[in-house]
Amino acid sequence: MRWSAGRYGSTEEARRPRGAHTVRGFETAWTAGWPTGRVRSVSDGPTSLAVIGDCGADDDQLAARLSSVRAGRWRELSRWPGSYLAIARNGAMLAVLGDLAGQHPVYWRSHGGTVWWATSALALAALDGAPVDPTALAAHLALAQPDVLGQRSLMRCVSRVAGGHLLLVDAEGVRTVPFEPAAYGSVDLPVAAATVRAALGEAVATRLDGRPVSADLAGLDSTTLACLAAQRGPVTAVTFADERLRDDDLPYATRTAAAVPGLAHHAVPGTANTVYYDGLDDLSRLPVTDAPNAYAVTASIKRAVLDTVAAHHPTPGLHLTGSAGDAVLSAPSSYLADLLREGQHRRAWSHALGHARLRHTSAWSVLGRARPASRTGPAGAWRQTAAELRGPVREWMPQASRPVAWTPLLATADWMSPDVRHQLAAALDTAADRMDDAPVRLAAWSDRQDLARLGTDTTGWRQIASAEYGIDLVAPYLDNEVIRACLAVPADQRGAPGRYKPLLTTAFTGTGVLPDFVLARTTKGGFNALAYAGLRENAPVLLDLLGPSSRLAAAGLVTEKPVARMLNRAAAGQPTAQGALHLAVAAEVWLRQLDTAAAWWEVNSRVAAG
């Protein structure tokens, strides 16, 4: 796993990350697993700046930002194309900035009289064997919104830096400071389209360094990236085409490859094993990740795609994925709650009519789901959720049938023991009491939480690609500048019914990057068939994972009977809490893998000898 770490303050501690390299300009900052070409730094006297990851700035541009370090203009360090961690030092002050999507998260703790920071919570916990925080893991399972519990990480004694914040350490101590506004100013979609197009183009171009390039060629999001890359060189385009999916990804991909020079297309046929939950009887095949990894559940599908890429590339390269395109280019209908709160009733009604037609329901029903969230904020919503957790377990119904909520309570909450539910309720009450910068719009809050979750999941997928194939997985929609360009467009414009991905189609219409028939597409593939097939075929493995020997069960985070009932529903072909099962299985896999995690630290013999 690639990670970075450092410490602040005098100490006799001689540890550093195993196999680490010191970051030039920072005596007590290191990287582990990162290629030297993606760790760059500049210095001028007591001022230094380093970037780790895919950063589009050249050395002169980095040097020009040393003045930003001196002045504490932190956001300017996050404006280059790419996805990266920034470390800045000015005399006795240290700042560490992750990215907006959490692909480069920042954690910190005090240990041995000094402050340690890292992009891995597990690594910081390993300093003294700190265990998993069961209440934080309960929040992960029941709420799936990383910022709800603020600075609380999944590991005890380890704090996390929330999205849009940086870690600042100086003689006064350690604290987190916001560098990103809680919500962006409103930019109309036609105006923002050119900025989105430029940001995506730079995000792709920044990664192209002469290595072989491959890309998913499926929906509109991934097709856009593949076509952008093909403008600059050959691209091996792959489409997962399991016949059980019954979607139109393959016909569109075939037409696109025929129309766009530079795309060499390969279909990836499904097999009996390319289903959800395959291979979980042998967890040694999965890399240990820093947090529960959703792609552990779909690893066999991802391997089929990467097998095809590897077969056509004699040397490993980079692979472009459209992951998170949905999160930034469109928006769920929950934005209707914001329109109602702001008194835009006519616009809310018009949009509700459109969403109702898509869902074959009534506009009154759509607005009825949105109205409760329009009458409260996150703090009030968390107190309501806490009260719900203290009450009786709910009867299961699909999440889409429940009222819109700032922080939806997932079915996993109903599988927990009463004691865990009460502990989580207490944590929510505490979080509500401490909230002092509540977001105004539900859409802005939800966008940030979705991106943080997707960033963590994509990092797990990236580890599979890197560990098993040597391939670098690239997700341009998770880049800071792409996120900013897209989320500046109000949710009711990005997610308006009647047009599919209007932001992307407006950005690229008439540019010649994508064929017109791709921009006119209104369909999207889905994996439900493979999810249900995997639930049926791997039910015995899942029952074992989440049964009496389960780590989650031992902590009261799941109980056996409701999980068994849900798996039986799946076997019978009935609607199932797929997302909840997905979260629980990924968390169980992660907990079991912690037993086999390799050593994180080594003794720095040079320091020890000194």
C-alpha positions as CSV (number, residue, x, y, z in Angstrom):
1,M,0.0,0.0,0.0
2,R,1.2,3.5,-0.8
3,W,1.1,5.8,2.1
4,S,2.9,8.8,3.7
5,A,3.6,9.8,7.2
6,G,5.5,12.3,9.4
7,R,6.0,13.6,12.9
8,Y,6.3,17.0,14.5
9,G,8.2,17.8,17.6
10,S,11.4,16.5,19.3
11,T,11.4,12.9,20.3
12,E,13.8,10.0,20.8
13,E,11.4,7.9,18.6
14,A,13.5,6.1,16.0
15,R,10.6,4.6,14.0
16,R,9.7,5.5,10.4
17,P,7.5,3.7,7.8
18,R,8.8,0.3,6.7
19,G,10.7,0.7,3.4
20,A,10.3,4.5,3.5
21,H,12.0,7.3,1.7
22,T,12.5,10.7,3.3
23,V,10.7,13.5,1.6
24,R,13.3,16.1,0.5
25,G,13.0,19.3,2.5
26,F,11.3,17.5,5.4
27,E,13.6,15.5,7.7
28,T,10.7,13.8,9.5
29,A,8.3,13.1,6.6
30,W,8.4,9.9,4.6
31,T,6.7,8.0,1.8
32,A,6.3,4.3,1.4
33,G,5.5,2.6,-1.9
34,W,5.3,5.8,-3.9
35,P,7.5,6.0,-7.1
36,T,10.1,8.6,-6.8
37,G,8.8,10.5,-9.8
38,R,5.6,11.2,-7.9
39,V,7.2,12.7,-4.9
40,R,8.5,16.1,-5.6
41,S,9.5,19.1,-3.4
42,V,10.9,22.6,-3.5
43,S,12.6,24.6,-0.7
44,D,13.7,28.1,-0.1
45,G,15.4,28.5,3.3
46,P,12.9,27.6,6.1
47,T,10.1,27.1,3.6
48,S,9.4,23.9,1.8
49,L,6.5,22.4,-0.2
50,A,6.1,18.8,-1.3
51,V,3.4,17.1,-3.4
52,I,2.9,13.3,-3.4
53,G,0.8,11.7,-6.1
54,D,-0.4,12.8,-9.5
55,C,0.2,16.5,-9.5
56,G,0.1,18.6,-12.7
57,A,2.4,21.3,-11.5
58,D,6.0,21.5,-12.7
59,D,8.9,22.5,-10.5
60,D,8.6,26.2,-11.3
61,Q,4.9,26.2,-10.5
62,L,5.7,24.5,-7.2
63,A,8.4,27.0,-6.4
64,A,6.0,29.9,-7.2
65,R,3.6,28.6,-4.4
66,L,6.2,28.9,-1.7
67,S,4.9,32.4,-1.2
68,S,1.4,30.9,-0.6
69,V,3.0,28.7,2.1
70,R,4.5,31.7,3.8
71,A,1.2,33.6,3.7
72,G,-0.9,30.6,4.8
73,R,-3.0,30.7,1.5
74,W,-3.6,26.9,1.7
75,R,-6.3,26.5,-0.9
76,E,-3.8,27.6,-3.6
77,L,-1.8,24.5,-2.9
78,S,-4.8,22.4,-4.0
79,R,-5.5,23.9,-7.3
80,W,-3.3,22.0,-9.7
81,P,-4.7,19.2,-11.9
82,G,-4.4,15.7,-10.5
83,S,-4.9,14.1,-7.1
84,Y,-2.2,14.5,-4.5
85,L,-1.2,15.2,-0.9
86,A,0.6,18.4,-0.2
87,I,3.0,19.0,2.8
88,A,4.1,22.5,3.6
89,R,6.6,23.8,6.1
90,N,7.4,27.4,7.0
91,G,9.8,27.6,9.9
92,A,8.1,25.9,12.9
93,M,4.8,25.5,11.2
94,L,3.7,22.4,9.4
95,A,0.6,22.0,7.2
96,V,-0.7,18.7,5.6
97,L,-3.4,18.9,3.0
98,G,-5.3,15.9,1.6
99,D,-7.6,16.0,-1.4
100,L,-11.3,16.8,-1.5
101,A,-12.4,13.2,-2.2
102,G,-10.3,11.4,0.4
103,Q,-8.0,9.5,-1.9
104,H,-5.2,11.1,0.1
105,P,-6.8,11.2,3.6
106,V,-5.0,12.8,6.6
107,Y,-5.0,11.3,10.1
108,W,-3.1,12.4,13.2
109,R,-2.5,11.4,16.8
110,S,-0.3,12.3,19.7
111,H,2.1,9.6,20.7
112,G,5.4,9.5,22.6
113,G,5.3,13.2,23.3
114,T,5.0,14.2,19.6
115,V,2.4,14.6,16.9
116,W,2.3,11.9,14.2
117,W,0.4,12.2,11.0
118,A,-0.2,9.8,8.1
119,T,-2.5,9.0,5.2
120,S,-3.2,5.6,6.9
121,A,-5.2,5.4,10.1
122,L,-4.1,1.7,10.5
123,A,-0.4,2.9,10.5
124,L,-1.0,5.4,13.3
125,A,-2.9,2.8,15.3
126,A,0.0,0.4,14.9
127,L,2.3,2.8,16.8
128,D,0.9,1.2,20.0
129,G,-1.6,-1.3,18.8
130,A,-4.7,0.9,19.2
131,P,-7.9,-1.1,18.3
132,V,-10.8,-0.5,16.1
133,D,-13.4,2.0,17.5
134,P,-16.6,0.0,17.4
135,T,-18.9,3.0,17.6
136,A,-17.1,4.7,14.7
137,L,-17.4,1.4,12.7
138,A,-21.1,1.3,13.7
139,A,-21.5,4.8,12.2
140,H,-19.7,3.7,9.0
141,L,-22.2,0.8,8.7
142,A,-25.4,2.5,9.7
143,L,-24.8,5.9,8.2
144,A,-22.1,5.7,5.5
145,Q,-21.3,9.4,5.8
146,P,-17.6,9.9,6.9
147,D,-18.0,13.4,8.4
148,V,-20.9,12.7,10.7
149,L,-18.7,11.9,13.7
150,G,-16.3,14.7,12.8
151,Q,-12.7,13.9,13.7
152,R,-13.4,10.4,14.9
153,S,-11.7,7.7,12.7
154,L,-12.3,4.0,12.6
155,M,-9.3,3.5,15.0
156,R,-9.2,4.5,18.6
157,C,-6.8,7.3,19.5
158,V,-6.5,8.3,15.8
159,S,-8.2,11.5,14.6
160,R,-9.2,12.2,11.0
161,V,-9.1,15.4,9.2
162,A,-12.6,16.1,7.8
163,G,-13.1,16.8,4.1
164,G,-12.1,20.3,3.0
165,H,-9.9,20.7,6.0
166,L,-6.1,20.6,6.6
167,L,-3.9,19.6,9.5
168,L,-1.9,22.5,11.0
169,V,0.8,22.0,13.6
170,D,2.9,24.6,15.2
171,A,4.2,25.7,18.6
172,E,0.6,26.3,19.8
173,G,-0.4,22.7,19.1
174,V,-2.3,20.7,16.5
175,R,-5.6,21.6,14.9
176,T,-7.6,21.3,11.8
177,V,-8.5,24.3,9.6
178,P,-10.9,24.6,6.7
179,F,-9.4,25.4,3.3
180,E,-12.5,24.7,1.2
181,P,-15.9,26.5,1.5
182,A,-18.8,24.4,2.8
183,A,-20.7,25.1,-0.4
184,Y,-19.7,26.7,-3.7
185,G,-21.1,29.8,-5.3
186,S,-23.8,29.1,-7.9
187,V,-22.7,28.9,-11.5
188,D,-25.3,28.2,-14.2
189,L,-24.7,25.0,-16.1
190,P,-24.1,26.6,-19.5
191,V,-21.4,28.9,-18.0
192,A,-19.8,26.1,-16.0
193,A,-19.6,23.6,-19.0
194,A,-16.4,25.1,-20.5
195,T,-14.7,24.9,-17.1
196,V,-15.8,21.3,-16.6
197,R,-14.4,20.4,-20.1
198,A,-11.1,22.1,-19.4
199,A,-10.8,20.5,-15.9
200,L,-11.5,17.0,-17.2
201,G,-9.1,17.5,-20.1
202,E,-6.3,18.6,-17.8
203,A,-7.1,15.8,-15.3
204,V,-6.6,13.2,-18.1
205,A,-3.5,14.9,-19.7
206,T,-1.7,15.2,-16.4
207,R,-1.6,11.4,-16.1
208,L,-0.4,10.6,-19.6
209,D,3.4,10.1,-19.2
210,G,4.3,7.6,-22.0
211,R,3.1,4.5,-20.2
212,P,0.4,2.3,-21.9
213,V,-3.1,3.7,-21.4
214,S,-6.3,1.7,-20.9
215,A,-9.8,2.8,-20.0
216,D,-13.2,1.6,-19.2
217,L,-15.6,2.1,-22.2
218,A,-19.1,1.7,-20.8
219,G,-21.3,4.6,-19.7
220,L,-21.1,8.2,-20.7
221,D,-18.7,9.1,-17.9
222,S,-16.0,6.5,-18.7
223,T,-16.5,7.0,-22.4
224,T,-15.7,10.7,-22.1
225,L,-12.4,9.9,-20.4
226,A,-11.4,7.2,-22.9
227,C,-12.1,9.7,-25.8
228,L,-10.1,12.5,-24.1
229,A,-7.1,10.1,-23.7
230,A,-7.5,8.9,-27.3
231,Q,-6.9,12.4,-28.6
232,R,-3.3,12.1,-27.2
233,G,-2.4,8.5,-28.1
234,P,-3.6,4.9,-28.3
235,V,-6.0,3.6,-25.7
236,T,-6.9,0.0,-24.9
237,A,-10.7,0.3,-24.2
238,V,-12.4,-2.4,-22.3
239,T,-16.1,-3.1,-21.7
240,F,-17.4,-5.6,-19.2
241,A,-20.1,-7.4,-21.2
242,D,-21.6,-10.2,-19.1
243,E,-24.7,-11.3,-20.9
244,R,-26.6,-11.4,-17.6
245,L,-26.5,-7.6,-17.5
246,R,-28.7,-7.1,-20.5
247,D,-27.7,-3.4,-20.9
248,D,-26.5,-1.5,-24.0
249,D,-23.0,-0.7,-22.9
250,L,-21.4,-3.1,-25.4
251,P,-23.3,-1.8,-28.5
252,Y,-22.5,1.8,-27.6
253,A,-18.8,0.9,-26.9
254,T,-18.5,-0.9,-30.2
255,R,-19.9,2.1,-32.1
256,T,-17.7,4.5,-30.2
257,A,-14.5,2.5,-30.9
258,A,-15.4,2.4,-34.6
259,A,-15.9,6.2,-34.7
260,V,-13.0,7.4,-32.5
261,P,-9.4,6.9,-33.8
262,G,-7.0,5.6,-31.2
263,L,-9.5,3.4,-29.3
264,A,-8.7,-0.3,-29.6
265,H,-11.8,-2.0,-28.1
266,H,-12.0,-5.3,-26.3
267,A,-15.1,-6.9,-24.7
268,V,-14.7,-8.7,-21.4
269,P,-17.2,-11.6,-21.3
270,G,-18.5,-12.6,-18.0
271,T,-18.0,-16.1,-16.5
272,A,-19.6,-18.1,-13.7
273,N,-17.3,-16.4,-11.3
274,T,-17.8,-12.8,-12.3
275,V,-20.5,-12.1,-9.8
276,Y,-20.6,-10.2,-6.5
277,Y,-19.1,-11.9,-3.4
278,D,-17.1,-14.4,-5.4
279,G,-13.8,-15.5,-3.9
280,L,-14.5,-14.4,-0.3
281,D,-13.7,-17.8,1.0
282,D,-10.1,-17.0,0.4
283,L,-9.3,-13.5,1.8
284,S,-5.6,-13.9,1.2
285,R,-6.3,-12.9,-2.4
286,L,-7.4,-9.4,-1.4
287,P,-4.9,-6.6,-0.3
288,V,-5.3,-5.2,3.2
289,T,-6.8,-1.8,2.9
290,D,-6.8,1.1,5.3
291,A,-10.7,1.1,5.6
292,P,-13.4,-1.3,4.5
293,N,-13.3,-1.5,0.7
294,A,-16.5,-1.9,-1.3
295,Y,-14.5,-3.4,-4.2
296,A,-13.7,-6.4,-2.1
297,V,-17.2,-7.5,-3.0
298,T,-16.8,-7.0,-6.7
299,A,-13.1,-8.0,-7.0
300,S,-13.7,-10.8,-9.5
301,I,-15.4,-8.4,-11.9
302,K,-12.5,-5.9,-11.6
303,R,-10.0,-8.7,-12.1
304,A,-11.7,-9.8,-15.3
305,V,-11.3,-6.3,-16.7
306,L,-7.7,-5.9,-15.6
307,D,-6.8,-9.4,-16.9
308,T,-7.9,-8.2,-20.4
309,V,-5.9,-5.0,-20.1
310,A,-2.8,-7.0,-18.9
311,A,-3.1,-9.4,-21.8
312,H,-2.8,-6.5,-24.3
313,H,-0.1,-4.5,-22.5
314,P,3.3,-6.1,-22.2
315,T,4.2,-3.5,-19.5
316,P,1.9,-2.1,-16.8
317,G,0.4,1.3,-17.5
318,L,-2.5,3.4,-16.2
319,H,-6.2,2.6,-16.4
320,L,-8.9,5.3,-16.5
321,T,-12.1,4.8,-14.7
322,G,-15.3,6.8,-14.7
323,S,-15.8,6.2,-11.0
324,A,-17.6,9.1,-9.2
325,G,-18.9,10.6,-12.5
326,D,-22.5,10.1,-11.3
327,A,-21.6,11.9,-8.0
328,V,-20.3,15.1,-9.6
329,L,-22.2,15.3,-12.9
330,S,-25.7,14.6,-11.6
331,A,-27.6,14.8,-8.3
332,P,-30.2,12.7,-6.5
333,S,-33.7,14.1,-6.2
334,S,-33.1,14.9,-2.5
335,Y,-32.2,18.4,-3.8
336,L,-36.0,19.0,-3.8
337,A,-35.8,19.4,0.0
338,D,-33.5,22.4,-0.6
339,L,-36.0,24.0,-3.1
340,L,-38.8,23.5,-0.6
341,R,-36.7,25.0,2.3
342,E,-35.9,28.1,0.1
343,G,-39.5,28.6,-0.9
344,Q,-39.0,27.7,-4.5
345,H,-42.3,25.8,-4.5
346,R,-43.1,26.3,-8.2
347,R,-39.7,25.0,-9.3
348,A,-39.9,22.1,-6.8
349,W,-43.3,21.1,-8.2
350,S,-42.1,21.2,-11.7
351,H,-39.1,19.0,-10.9
352,A,-41.2,16.7,-8.8
353,L,-43.4,16.1,-11.8
354,G,-40.4,15.1,-13.9
355,H,-39.0,12.7,-11.2
356,A,-42.5,11.2,-10.7
357,R,-42.7,10.3,-14.3
358,L,-39.3,8.6,-14.2
359,R,-40.3,6.6,-11.1
360,H,-43.9,5.9,-12.1
361,T,-45.3,7.6,-9.0
362,S,-47.0,10.9,-8.2
363,A,-45.4,14.3,-7.7
364,W,-47.2,14.5,-4.3
365,S,-45.4,11.3,-3.3
366,V,-42.0,12.7,-4.4
367,L,-42.5,15.9,-2.6
368,G,-43.8,14.1,0.5
369,R,-40.5,12.2,0.7
370,A,-38.5,15.4,0.5
371,R,-40.6,17.6,2.9
372,P,-39.3,16.3,6.3
373,A,-35.6,17.0,5.3
374,S,-36.7,20.5,4.3
375,R,-37.8,21.3,7.8
376,T,-34.6,20.5,9.7
377,G,-30.8,20.7,9.4
378,P,-28.2,18.0,10.0
379,A,-28.0,18.6,13.8
380,G,-31.7,18.2,14.2
381,A,-31.7,15.2,11.8
382,W,-29.0,13.5,13.9
383,R,-31.0,13.9,17.1
384,Q,-34.0,12.4,15.3
385,T,-31.9,9.5,14.1
386,A,-30.6,9.0,17.6
387,A,-34.1,8.8,18.9
388,E,-34.9,6.3,16.2
389,L,-31.9,4.1,17.2
390,R,-33.2,4.1,20.8
391,G,-36.6,2.8,19.6
392,P,-37.7,-0.5,18.2
393,V,-36.1,-2.0,15.1
394,R,-37.9,-1.0,11.9
395,E,-39.6,-3.3,9.5
396,W,-37.4,-3.4,6.3
397,M,-38.4,-1.4,3.3
398,P,-36.3,-0.2,0.3
399,Q,-34.3,2.9,1.1
400,A,-36.0,4.7,-1.9
401,S,-39.3,4.3,-0.2
402,R,-38.2,6.1,3.0
403,P,-38.3,9.8,3.5
404,V,-35.3,11.8,2.2
405,A,-32.9,12.5,5.1
406,W,-29.7,14.4,5.8
407,T,-28.1,11.2,7.0
408,P,-30.2,8.2,6.0
409,L,-30.3,5.3,8.5
410,L,-29.4,2.2,6.6
411,A,-30.8,-1.3,7.1
412,T,-27.5,-2.3,8.8
413,A,-28.6,-0.2,11.8
414,D,-31.4,-2.6,12.3
415,W,-29.1,-5.6,12.4
416,M,-27.1,-4.2,15.4
417,S,-27.5,-5.2,19.1
418,P,-29.4,-2.8,21.3
419,D,-26.3,-1.8,23.2
420,V,-24.5,-0.8,19.9
421,R,-27.5,1.1,18.7
422,H,-27.6,3.1,22.0
423,Q,-23.9,3.8,21.8
424,L,-24.3,5.1,18.2
425,A,-27.3,7.2,19.3
426,A,-25.2,8.8,22.1
427,A,-22.4,9.6,19.5
428,L,-24.9,11.2,17.2
429,D,-26.3,13.4,20.0
430,T,-22.7,14.5,20.8
431,A,-22.0,15.2,17.2
432,A,-25.2,17.3,16.9
433,D,-24.3,19.3,20.0
434,R,-20.8,20.0,18.7
435,M,-21.8,21.0,15.2
436,D,-21.0,24.7,14.7
437,D,-20.8,25.1,11.0
438,A,-23.9,23.3,9.7
439,P,-24.3,23.2,5.9
440,V,-27.3,25.1,4.6
441,R,-28.1,22.8,1.7
442,L,-28.7,19.1,1.9
443,A,-27.3,18.7,-1.6
444,A,-24.0,20.2,-0.7
445,W,-23.7,18.0,2.4
446,S,-24.7,14.9,0.5
447,D,-22.3,15.6,-2.4
448,R,-19.3,15.9,0.0
449,Q,-20.2,12.7,1.9
450,D,-20.7,10.7,-1.4
451,L,-17.3,11.8,-2.7
452,A,-15.6,11.0,0.6
453,R,-17.0,7.5,0.5
454,L,-16.2,7.0,-3.2
455,G,-12.7,8.2,-2.7
456,T,-12.1,5.6,0.0
457,D,-13.6,2.9,-2.1
458,T,-11.6,3.8,-5.2
459,T,-8.4,3.7,-3.2
460,G,-9.2,0.1,-2.3
461,W,-9.8,-0.7,-6.0
462,R,-6.5,1.0,-6.8
463,Q,-4.7,-1.3,-4.4
464,I,-6.1,-4.4,-6.2
465,A,-4.9,-3.0,-9.6
466,S,-1.5,-2.0,-8.2
467,A,-0.8,-5.1,-6.0
468,E,-1.8,-7.7,-8.6
469,Y,-1.2,-6.1,-11.9
470,G,1.2,-3.1,-11.4
471,I,-1.4,-0.9,-13.0
472,D,-2.1,2.6,-11.8
473,L,-5.9,3.2,-11.5
474,V,-6.9,6.8,-12.3
475,A,-10.2,8.4,-11.4
476,P,-10.2,11.9,-12.9
477,Y,-13.8,12.7,-11.6
478,L,-12.3,12.7,-8.1
479,D,-9.7,15.4,-8.9
480,N,-10.1,18.6,-6.8
481,E,-10.5,20.9,-9.8
482,V,-13.1,18.6,-11.5
483,I,-15.1,18.4,-8.3
484,R,-15.0,22.2,-7.9
485,A,-16.1,22.8,-11.5
486,C,-19.0,20.3,-11.3
487,L,-20.3,21.1,-7.9
488,A,-20.4,24.8,-8.6
489,V,-23.4,24.0,-10.7
490,P,-26.5,23.8,-8.5
491,A,-27.9,20.3,-7.9
492,D,-31.3,21.2,-9.4
493,Q,-29.5,21.9,-12.7
494,R,-27.2,18.9,-12.6
495,G,-30.0,16.5,-11.6
496,A,-32.9,18.0,-13.4
497,P,-35.3,15.4,-14.8
498,G,-35.7,15.3,-18.5
499,R,-32.0,15.4,-19.5
500,Y,-29.4,12.8,-18.9
501,K,-26.1,14.2,-17.5
502,P,-26.8,17.7,-18.9
503,L,-23.5,19.1,-17.5
504,L,-21.3,16.6,-19.4
505,T,-23.4,16.8,-22.6
506,T,-23.3,20.6,-22.6
507,A,-19.6,20.6,-22.0
508,F,-18.7,18.3,-24.9
509,T,-21.4,19.0,-27.5
510,G,-19.8,20.3,-30.7
511,T,-16.2,19.7,-29.6
512,G,-15.6,16.6,-31.6
513,V,-14.3,14.7,-28.6
514,L,-17.2,12.3,-28.4
515,P,-19.5,11.1,-31.2
516,D,-23.0,12.7,-31.2
517,F,-24.7,9.4,-30.6
518,V,-22.8,9.0,-27.3
519,L,-23.8,12.5,-26.1
520,A,-27.4,11.7,-27.0
521,R,-27.4,8.5,-24.9
522,T,-30.0,8.4,-22.1
523,T,-29.4,4.8,-20.7
524,K,-27.0,3.5,-18.1
525,G,-25.8,0.0,-17.3
526,G,-26.3,-1.6,-13.9
527,F,-25.0,-4.6,-12.0
528,N,-28.2,-5.7,-10.1
529,A,-28.3,-9.1,-11.9
530,L,-24.7,-9.9,-10.9
531,A,-25.4,-8.7,-7.3
532,Y,-28.4,-11.1,-7.0
533,A,-26.6,-13.9,-8.7
534,G,-23.7,-13.5,-6.3
535,L,-26.0,-13.4,-3.3
536,R,-27.6,-16.6,-4.3
537,E,-24.5,-18.5,-5.3
538,N,-22.3,-17.4,-2.4
539,A,-25.0,-17.5,0.4
540,P,-23.1,-20.2,2.4
541,V,-19.9,-18.1,2.4
542,L,-21.8,-15.0,3.4
543,L,-23.7,-16.8,6.2
544,D,-20.3,-17.9,7.5
545,L,-18.8,-14.5,7.2
546,L,-21.6,-12.8,9.0
547,G,-22.6,-15.7,11.3
548,P,-21.6,-16.7,14.8
549,S,-17.8,-16.5,14.0
550,S,-18.2,-13.0,12.5
551,R,-16.0,-10.2,13.9
552,L,-18.9,-7.9,13.4
553,A,-21.2,-10.2,15.4
554,A,-18.7,-10.4,18.2
555,A,-18.9,-6.6,18.5
556,G,-22.7,-6.5,18.3
557,L,-22.5,-4.8,14.9
558,V,-24.6,-7.4,13.3
559,T,-26.9,-10.1,14.6
560,E,-27.3,-13.4,12.8
561,K,-31.1,-13.7,12.3
562,P,-31.8,-10.5,10.4
563,V,-28.8,-11.1,8.1
564,A,-30.0,-14.7,7.4
565,R,-33.5,-13.4,6.7
566,M,-32.1,-10.8,4.2
567,L,-30.0,-13.5,2.5
568,N,-33.0,-15.7,2.2
569,R,-34.9,-12.9,0.6
570,A,-32.1,-12.6,-2.0
571,A,-32.2,-16.3,-2.7
572,A,-35.9,-16.1,-3.3
573,G,-35.4,-13.2,-5.8
574,Q,-37.1,-10.7,-3.5
575,P,-36.0,-7.1,-3.1
576,T,-33.0,-7.0,-0.7
577,A,-31.0,-4.4,1.2
578,Q,-28.1,-4.8,-1.2
579,G,-26.3,-1.7,-0.1
580,A,-26.5,-2.7,3.6
581,L,-25.2,-6.3,2.8
582,H,-22.4,-4.8,0.7
583,L,-21.3,-2.6,3.6
584,A,-21.5,-5.4,6.1
585,V,-19.5,-7.8,4.1
586,A,-16.8,-5.3,3.2
587,A,-16.4,-4.4,6.9
588,E,-16.3,-8.1,7.9
589,V,-13.6,-8.8,5.3
590,W,-11.6,-5.7,6.6
591,L,-11.8,-6.8,10.2
592,R,-10.6,-10.3,9.4
593,Q,-7.7,-8.9,7.3
594,L,-6.5,-6.8,10.2
595,D,-5.2,-10.0,11.8
596,T,-2.8,-10.5,8.9
597,A,-1.7,-6.9,8.3
598,A,2.0,-6.6,7.8
599,A,4.2,-4.5,10.1
600,W,3.9,-0.8,9.3
601,W,7.0,0.6,11.0
602,E,10.7,-0.1,11.2
603,V,13.6,1.3,13.3
604,N,15.5,4.0,11.4
605,S,19.0,2.7,12.2
606,R,20.6,6.0,11.3
607,V,18.5,7.9,13.8
608,A,18.8,5.1,16.4
609,A,22.6,5.0,16.1
610,G,22.8,8.8,16.4
